[in-house]
Amino acid sequence: MNTEYTYQIVTESQYLPNGWDSIAQANIFLSKKYLEVLESAAPTNISCQYIGIFNQEELIGIALAQFIDLSHLESYGKRDKKLKTWVRNYLFSQFSSKLLFIGNNMLSGQNAFAVKDQTTIPEILQTLKQAAYDINQNFKIHLTSFKDFMPHDLPYFDQAVFKKDLKFTSQPNMIFEINPLWNQEDDYVKALTKKYRDQYKRSRNKALGVEKRMLTLEEILDQQEIIYDLYLHVAENAPFNTFYLPKNHFYVLKEKLKDDFMLYGYFIDGKLIGFNTLIKNGKSLDTYFLGYDDKIQKEKMLYLNMLYDMIACGISLKFENIIFGRTALEIKSSVGATDTPMFGFMRHSQPLINQFLGRIFNYLEPVTTWKRRSPFKP
């Protein structure tokens, strides 16, 4: 690796180098206040390192690294009991239980690093490779991954230090672009074809009797047990998980991010039956975690109504887009989100396993089959 840049790795946000937040200002997920959330309310099997990159004495780049220990996870998810799921879980536990992400495994999108000057990215990636190697020595990492990058980012990785890495892609990031001419939810509804206007009306009618409101910090604390149970119900029914949030996560997020974090509760007769969360991130509105009672979700079409509510929120707050993330691709497509491919680079510490990493990945992460929807008028 040939770079003149140096780096500093710290494990506590109080020791972040001067100027960190000025570089992080375009991405709240690299800001000090969000990193403080990761320190005090991260999943128990995740620990974070913060990397400052310097050109002589000047801070020119910042990055987040997450070490994830899957051996400390009691369950990867309870929904799937198929043989392939058992094999996948076994392989993870035996050969890839210690993971290092340059990026944030809890989110979708490029939340790995930010730079002062875009022209420095290739050298900064070289420096991050060296930093990842040093972290590897301390944690005995099985698998190191740089995630999640857009197609236009790929040329930055076309350099020698990434030649032995597997370039991979899995489920796309679903992104909803907000028409700047829309001023209210009704403008969005008018833009839909009849089929999808009918879907909208049907779901809204199903949700009659459900009260939705934003929860304050105090209400999040009061409802913490129920919120966590609803979150766990959804998380444990996912086919695979690498972490589970701690019970105080949403409270700490609201405490640290204040108005930039929104938790909406859904109530029937005063009882909380679902929630979703949103984070303001520059010109984007990022969806975060959610939870619901599955029986009521089906009866009230709660998940679909949550998607419509998120769109209405994004329009009213004048965001450019909504980051819906991965999973539930088809239903997100049906409300107008489009799929954006995301790429990563990974390398196993064992050369023999690394040689067959592509085949292993393709077996464990088959291509997701789904149908794109076109809900808008031509």
Backbone torsions as a table, in degrees:
resi	resn	phi	psi	omega
1	MET	NA	126.9	-175.9
2	ASN	-117.5	93.2	177.5
3	THR	-145.7	145.0	179.5
4	GLU	-91.1	-3.6	-178.6
5	TYR	-75.3	151.0	175.0
6	THR	-117.6	169.3	-179.4
7	TYR	-144.3	159.2	177.1
8	GLN	-132.0	131.4	178.5
9	ILE	-109.8	126.1	176.2
10	VAL	-125.3	155.5	-177.6
11	THR	-112.0	-0.4	178.2
12	GLU	-132.6	137.2	-175.4
13	SER	-65.7	-23.5	179.2
14	GLN	-65.8	-16.5	-179.6
15	TYR	-104.7	14.1	177.0
16	LEU	-60.1	141.9	-179.9
17	PRO	-65.4	153.4	178.0
18	ASN	-58.8	138.0	179.6
19	GLY	92.3	1.1	-178.6
20	TRP	-57.0	-52.5	-174.7
21	ASP	-68.0	-25.6	177.8
22	SER	-67.3	-32.4	176.3
23	ILE	-80.3	-30.7	-177.0
24	ALA	-83.4	-1.7	-170.3
25	GLN	-60.6	-24.0	179.7
26	ALA	-84.3	-7.5	-177.2
27	ASN	-142.9	106.0	-177.3
28	ILE	-60.7	-25.2	-177.0
29	PHE	-76.9	-1.7	171.1
30	LEU	-114.6	2.3	-178.7
31	SER	-74.8	156.6	-179.0
32	LYS	-60.0	-39.9	-176.4
33	LYS	-65.4	-34.7	176.3
34	TYR	-73.9	-38.8	178.6
35	LEU	-62.8	-30.5	175.7
36	GLU	-64.5	-32.4	175.4
37	VAL	-64.3	-43.4	179.9
38	LEU	-63.7	-29.3	179.3
39	GLU	-73.5	-40.9	-172.6
40	SER	-101.8	-11.6	-177.0
41	ALA	-147.1	39.0	176.5
42	ALA	-87.9	159.8	171.3
43	PRO	-54.1	147.0	-173.8
44	THR	-65.1	-21.6	-177.9
45	ASN	-98.6	12.4	178.6
46	ILE	-119.4	131.0	171.3
47	SER	-127.4	146.4	-172.1
48	CYS	-114.4	147.8	170.5
49	GLN	-126.6	143.4	-178.0
50	TYR	-115.3	129.2	-171.5
51	ILE	-114.6	120.0	172.5
52	GLY	-100.5	134.5	-177.9
53	ILE	-114.2	132.1	-171.7
54	PHE	-123.4	144.5	165.3
55	ASN	-108.3	100.7	-168.2
56	GLN	60.2	-113.9	-178.0
57	GLU	-98.6	-4.7	-173.6
58	GLU	-91.3	128.5	174.8
59	LEU	-73.9	119.8	-176.9
60	ILE	-119.4	-9.2	-179.9
61	GLY	-159.5	154.2	178.4
62	ILE	-135.8	152.4	-178.6
63	ALA	-152.2	156.4	176.4
64	LEU	-114.1	131.5	172.9
65	ALA	-119.1	137.7	178.3
66	GLN	-124.0	125.0	172.5
67	PHE	-96.0	125.8	-178.2
68	ILE	-120.7	123.8	-179.8
69	ASP	-106.5	100.4	-178.1
70	LEU	-72.6	-15.8	178.7
71	SER	-69.6	-15.8	178.7
72	HIS	-94.1	4.4	-178.0
73	LEU	-95.9	124.5	-177.5
74	GLU	-70.1	-34.2	-177.6
75	SER	-146.1	140.7	174.5
76	TYR	-88.1	-5.4	-174.8
77	GLY	138.4	147.6	-171.7
78	LYS	-108.5	-4.4	-171.8
79	ARG	-75.1	-50.0	-174.5
80	ASP	-89.3	131.8	176.2
81	LYS	-122.1	17.2	-177.2
82	LYS	-72.0	162.7	-179.6
83	LEU	-59.6	-44.2	-179.1
84	LYS	-60.6	-37.2	178.2
85	THR	-64.8	-41.7	178.2
86	TRP	-63.4	-43.6	179.4
87	VAL	-62.3	-45.6	179.4
88	ARG	-58.5	-48.0	-179.4
89	ASN	-62.8	-38.6	179.0
90	TYR	-64.6	-46.2	-179.7
91	LEU	-62.2	-41.2	177.7
92	PHE	-61.2	-45.9	-175.5
93	SER	-68.4	-32.2	-175.1
94	GLN	-91.2	-35.4	-170.5
95	PHE	-123.2	-11.8	-177.4
96	SER	-142.6	36.7	-176.8
97	SER	-79.8	-18.3	-179.9
98	LYS	-113.0	107.8	-172.7
99	LEU	-113.9	144.8	172.4
100	LEU	-123.4	121.5	176.0
101	PHE	-108.8	129.1	162.9
102	ILE	-90.5	98.0	-170.0
103	GLY	140.1	-172.9	-176.8
104	ASN	-116.9	109.2	-177.9
105	ASN	-69.9	-11.4	-179.1
106	MET	-87.9	-5.0	-173.5
107	LEU	-132.4	165.7	169.8
108	SER	-105.5	140.4	177.2
109	GLY	113.6	172.8	-177.1
110	GLN	-81.0	89.7	175.9
111	ASN	-118.5	25.9	-177.2
112	ALA	-82.8	-46.2	-174.8
113	PHE	-152.4	163.7	172.6
114	ALA	-139.4	149.8	-175.3
115	VAL	-131.4	158.9	177.1
116	LYS	-78.7	-33.9	-176.1
117	ASP	-138.2	120.7	-176.3
118	GLN	-58.3	-28.6	-177.0
119	THR	-68.3	-13.7	-178.5
120	THR	-90.1	-2.7	-172.2
121	ILE	-56.8	-46.6	-179.6
122	PRO	-56.4	-44.7	179.6
123	GLU	-70.2	-34.1	177.7
124	ILE	-65.4	-38.8	176.6
125	LEU	-63.6	-38.1	175.1
126	GLN	-60.8	-42.6	-180.0
127	THR	-65.3	-39.9	178.3
128	LEU	-66.2	-32.4	175.1
129	LYS	-60.7	-43.3	179.2
130	GLN	-67.1	-40.9	178.1
131	ALA	-62.2	-41.6	178.2
132	ALA	-62.5	-38.4	178.1
133	TYR	-62.3	-42.5	179.9
134	ASP	-66.1	-40.9	176.9
135	ILE	-62.8	-38.3	179.0
136	ASN	-55.9	-39.6	-178.2
137	GLN	-64.6	-31.3	-178.2
138	ASN	-81.2	-31.5	-173.2
139	PHE	-110.8	-4.5	-178.1
140	LYS	53.9	58.3	-175.8
141	ILE	-67.9	140.1	171.5
142	HIS	-83.6	-46.7	-171.1
143	LEU	-134.8	129.9	177.3
144	THR	-113.9	133.0	-176.9
145	SER	-136.3	136.2	169.6
146	PHE	-101.0	122.8	-176.9
147	LYS	-142.6	165.8	-25.2
148	ASP	-104.3	133.6	-172.8
149	PHE	-125.1	145.2	179.6
150	MET	-78.7	162.4	178.7
151	PRO	-53.9	-36.8	-178.2
152	HIS	-71.6	-11.3	177.6
153	ASP	-84.6	-17.6	-170.4
154	LEU	-59.3	-36.8	178.8
155	PRO	-58.1	-26.8	178.8
156	TYR	-62.9	-26.1	-176.5
157	PHE	-92.6	0.9	-179.8
158	ASP	-82.6	70.0	-179.2
159	GLN	-149.4	164.3	-168.5
160	ALA	-57.2	-37.2	-173.6
161	VAL	-68.0	-14.0	179.4
162	PHE	-109.4	5.8	-175.4
163	LYS	-62.4	-33.2	-178.7
164	LYS	-90.7	-0.3	178.5
165	ASP	-83.2	146.6	173.7
166	LEU	-84.4	120.7	171.2
167	LYS	-80.4	127.2	-176.4
168	PHE	-136.3	161.3	172.5
169	THR	-143.2	145.7	177.5
170	SER	-126.4	-132.4	-179.0
171	GLN	-69.2	143.9	-178.8
172	PRO	-74.3	164.4	173.6
173	ASN	-88.7	123.9	-179.0
174	MET	-88.6	118.4	-175.2
175	ILE	-121.1	130.4	179.4
176	PHE	-103.7	115.8	178.4
177	GLU	-87.9	128.3	-177.8
178	ILE	-92.7	122.3	177.0
179	ASN	-63.0	123.6	-178.2
180	PRO	-63.3	-14.9	178.6
181	LEU	-82.2	-12.2	178.9
182	TRP	-78.7	130.4	177.6
183	ASN	-113.7	-16.4	-178.7
184	GLN	-153.0	168.9	-176.6
185	GLU	-58.4	-36.2	-177.6
186	ASP	-62.7	-30.2	177.0
187	ASP	-64.3	-38.6	176.3
188	TYR	-64.3	-46.0	-177.7
189	VAL	-62.2	-39.8	179.7
190	LYS	-65.1	-25.0	-179.1
191	ALA	-79.5	-10.5	-178.3
192	LEU	-81.0	152.0	171.6
193	THR	-70.5	166.2	-177.3
194	LYS	-56.8	-42.3	-178.9
195	LYS	-56.9	-42.6	-175.3
196	TYR	-88.2	-20.3	168.3
197	ARG	-67.2	-40.1	177.7
198	ASP	-63.6	-39.9	176.2
199	GLN	-60.6	-43.2	178.8
200	TYR	-61.0	-49.6	-177.9
201	LYS	-63.1	-40.8	-179.2
202	ARG	-62.6	-44.0	-178.9
203	SER	-68.1	-38.7	178.8
204	ARG	-65.8	-38.8	178.0
205	ASN	-65.8	-37.3	178.2
206	LYS	-62.5	-30.0	-174.6
207	ALA	-89.2	7.4	176.6
208	LEU	-59.6	134.2	-176.7
209	GLY	96.6	-9.6	177.0
210	VAL	-95.7	123.9	177.7
211	GLU	-95.9	134.0	179.0
212	LYS	-120.8	133.5	175.4
213	ARG	-156.6	155.1	178.0
214	MET	-77.6	137.4	-179.2
215	LEU	-94.1	140.7	175.3
216	THR	-79.3	172.3	177.7
217	LEU	-57.4	-44.1	-178.5
218	GLU	-66.3	-38.6	179.5
219	GLU	-68.5	-36.0	176.8
220	ILE	-61.8	-40.4	177.9
221	LEU	-66.6	-43.6	-179.8
222	ASP	-62.5	-36.0	-176.4
223	GLN	-97.9	11.7	-170.0
224	GLN	-56.5	-42.5	-178.7
225	GLU	-63.0	-45.2	-178.6
226	ILE	-68.9	-42.9	178.0
227	ILE	-55.9	-44.6	-176.9
228	TYR	-68.5	-39.1	177.5
229	ASP	-62.5	-40.9	179.1
230	LEU	-67.0	-40.5	176.4
231	TYR	-61.5	-47.3	-178.1
232	LEU	-62.3	-36.2	-179.8
233	HIS	-58.4	-42.5	179.3
234	VAL	-74.5	-45.6	-175.8
235	ALA	-62.8	-42.8	-176.6
236	GLU	-73.4	-17.5	177.8
237	ASN	-93.1	1.8	172.8
238	ALA	-74.1	151.0	-178.2
239	PRO	-66.4	-25.5	-177.7
240	PHE	-157.3	136.4	177.5
241	ASN	-135.8	141.9	174.6
242	THR	-104.8	-0.8	179.5
243	PHE	-165.0	162.1	169.8
244	TYR	-131.0	135.3	-179.7
245	LEU	-67.1	149.8	172.8
246	PRO	-77.7	163.9	-173.6
247	LYS	-62.7	-32.2	-175.4
248	ASN	-89.4	6.7	-170.7
249	HIS	-58.6	-48.5	-175.1
250	PHE	-70.5	-34.5	177.0
251	TYR	-63.7	-46.1	-179.4
252	VAL	-65.9	-38.5	176.9
253	LEU	-58.4	-46.6	179.7
254	LYS	-65.9	-39.0	-179.9
255	GLU	-63.3	-41.2	-176.0
256	LYS	-85.0	-43.7	-174.5
257	LEU	-90.2	-16.0	178.2
258	LYS	54.4	-122.9	-174.5
259	ASP	-70.1	-12.7	178.2
260	ASP	-77.0	-10.4	176.8
261	PHE	-117.4	129.0	-178.8
262	MET	-125.7	126.9	174.5
263	LEU	-116.6	117.1	179.4
264	TYR	-102.0	126.9	176.9
265	GLY	-99.4	147.2	177.2
266	TYR	-116.9	126.1	-171.4
267	PHE	-125.4	145.7	167.9
268	ILE	-126.3	119.6	-177.8
269	ASP	53.1	40.5	176.4
270	GLY	82.5	-4.7	-179.3
271	LYS	-97.7	130.8	178.3
272	LEU	-71.4	120.9	-178.2
273	ILE	-120.0	-1.7	178.4
274	GLY	-176.2	163.3	176.3
275	PHE	-157.0	157.1	167.6
276	ASN	-138.8	164.0	-176.0
277	THR	-133.3	146.3	-179.6
278	LEU	-135.2	146.9	178.0
279	ILE	-129.0	127.1	177.0
280	LYS	-76.6	124.0	-176.2
281	ASN	-136.3	86.2	-177.9
282	GLY	63.9	-123.0	-179.5
283	LYS	-89.1	-0.4	-178.4
284	SER	-111.8	150.0	172.1
285	LEU	-109.4	113.8	-177.0
286	ASP	-93.8	127.2	170.6
287	THR	-76.7	147.6	-176.4
288	TYR	-120.9	-132.8	-177.7
289	PHE	-92.6	159.7	178.3
290	LEU	-143.7	173.9	178.1
291	GLY	-159.7	156.3	178.3
292	TYR	-165.7	162.3	170.5
293	ASP	-80.4	118.6	-170.6
294	ASP	-61.8	-39.4	-179.2
295	LYS	-63.0	-45.1	179.8
296	ILE	-71.1	-32.8	178.3
297	GLN	-57.4	-45.8	-179.0
298	LYS	-68.8	-40.9	-177.4
299	GLU	-67.2	-40.0	-174.7
300	LYS	-102.1	3.9	-175.3
301	MET	50.2	47.0	-169.8
302	LEU	-64.1	-42.7	-177.0
303	TYR	-63.2	-45.5	178.8
304	LEU	-62.4	-40.3	177.3
305	ASN	-64.5	-35.3	175.8
306	MET	-62.3	-41.8	178.3
307	LEU	-60.9	-44.1	178.0
308	TYR	-63.7	-38.6	178.9
309	ASP	-65.5	-38.5	177.4
310	MET	-63.6	-40.3	177.6
311	ILE	-63.6	-44.6	178.7
312	ALA	-60.5	-39.9	178.7
313	CYS	-64.3	-45.7	179.9
314	GLY	-61.2	-39.4	179.0
315	ILE	-66.6	-47.7	-176.2
316	SER	-65.9	-30.6	-179.5
317	LEU	-93.1	4.2	173.1
318	LYS	64.1	38.2	173.9
319	PHE	-80.2	157.9	178.9
320	GLU	-82.0	-33.2	-180.0
321	ASN	-156.4	167.6	177.5
322	ILE	-122.3	127.0	178.5
323	ILE	-90.9	103.2	-178.1
324	PHE	-84.8	-14.5	177.0
325	GLY	77.5	-168.0	-178.8
326	ARG	-88.6	178.1	-179.6
327	THR	74.6	158.1	178.0
328	ALA	49.0	47.0	-171.5
329	LEU	-61.7	-43.1	-172.7
330	GLU	-70.2	-41.9	-179.4
331	ILE	-69.5	-33.7	175.9
332	LYS	-68.6	-36.5	175.3
333	SER	-63.6	-34.8	-177.2
334	SER	-68.7	-18.8	176.7
335	VAL	-98.1	-3.5	174.4
336	GLY	118.9	0.6	178.1
337	ALA	-75.7	146.8	178.1
338	THR	-113.9	150.3	-176.0
339	ASP	-86.1	128.3	177.6
340	THR	-116.2	118.0	-179.3
341	PRO	-64.7	140.5	177.6
342	MET	-122.0	141.3	-176.2
343	PHE	-121.9	153.3	175.1
344	GLY	-140.7	171.2	178.3
345	PHE	-132.0	129.7	-178.2
346	MET	-133.8	153.2	176.4
347	ARG	-145.0	134.4	176.2
348	HIS	-89.8	146.6	-177.6
349	SER	-70.7	-22.4	177.7
350	GLN	-92.7	115.2	-175.9
351	PRO	-54.5	-37.5	-178.9
352	LEU	-65.9	-45.6	177.7
353	ILE	-64.9	-39.8	-179.2
354	ASN	-60.6	-33.0	-179.6
355	GLN	-63.1	-31.6	-178.0
356	PHE	-108.4	16.5	-174.3
357	LEU	-62.3	-36.8	179.9
358	GLY	-61.6	-44.4	179.5
359	ARG	-65.8	-42.0	180.0
360	ILE	-63.1	-44.6	-179.0
361	PHE	-62.6	-44.6	-179.1
362	ASN	-63.8	-31.2	177.6
363	TYR	-72.3	-42.6	-175.4
364	LEU	-81.7	-26.2	-178.7
365	GLU	-125.6	73.2	-179.9
366	PRO	-65.8	159.1	179.8
367	VAL	-62.0	131.9	179.3
368	THR	-78.0	127.2	178.3
369	THR	-95.5	122.8	178.9
370	TRP	-156.4	163.4	-176.5
371	LYS	-109.7	123.3	175.9
372	ARG	-68.8	142.2	177.2
373	ARG	-108.9	155.6	178.0
374	SER	-126.8	82.5	-171.8
375	PRO	-80.8	-12.9	-174.7
376	PHE	-95.7	151.7	174.5
377	LYS	-63.3	148.5	178.2
378	PRO	-60.8	NA	NA
